Amino acid sequence: MISSTKWRGENLSYITYGSFGFSDSEQNNAADSVFASLKASPSHYSNMVSGNYTKIGIYTYVANIGSGVKLCTAYMFSN
């Protein structure tokens, strides 16, 4: 997906909820929770703050699961 001659990295995350109504507050709380968990992980945080990366792509997928909703997010870093 990204040339081997470029810096590249990825972070993957997910969070599950019993119910999720997509209100502004729910979305903000989900973003804060995911950010906090990525920041707490040394390898994920390293990707987030690396000076080698100048570009980022972010995609979030919402999956309905038997017990509620799963928000899955992929972050691709490159230069």
N, C-alpha and C positions, 0 to 999 in steps of 0.2 A: 504494500500500500504506500509506503514511504521509501524512497530510494535508500539503499544501503550506504550511500556516500553522505547522507545527512544524519544529524542527531535525531533520535526518535525515542519516544517512550509512550507508555500508556498507563492509565489508572482505570480500574473497573470498580464500581461500587453498586450496592443495592441496599434498599431499606424496605421493610414490609410494614403494612398497616392493616388492622382489622377492617377499617373502613377509611375512605379517603374521598372527600367531597370536592377537592381542587379549589377551595377558597384561597384567597390571598394568604391568610395566616397559616393554613396547612402547608401551602407551597413554601412559604418562607421558613417554617419550622423544619420541613424536610430538607431544604437546602442547607440550613444551619447544621442539622444533624449529620448530613453526609460530609460537609466540609470539616466538621470537627473530627469525624472518624478518619478521614484522609490525612488531616494535619497530625493526628496522633500516631500515624504509621510512618516511621522514618523513611522507608523506600518510596511511599506515595508522596510524602511531603517533599522529598528530594526532587521528584519530577516537577512538582508545582512551583518550586522556587529556583530551579536551575536556570542560570544565565545563558545556557546553550540553546534554550528554546525561545523562539520568537513567534511561533504560531501555535494555536490550539484549536482543536475541533471537539465539540461536545455534543453528545446525542443521548437523550433519555427516552426509554421505552417503558410504557406502563402495561403491566401484565395483570390480568385478573386471575387470581389463584383461588383455590378452594376456601382458604381462610381469610381472604381479603384482597389486597392490592400490593403488588411488588413494583417499586420504581427502580429500574436498572439504568445506570449511566456509564457511558464509556467516554474517556478523555484521551485524545491522541495529541501528542506534543511533537513538534518538529522545528526546524529552522529554515 
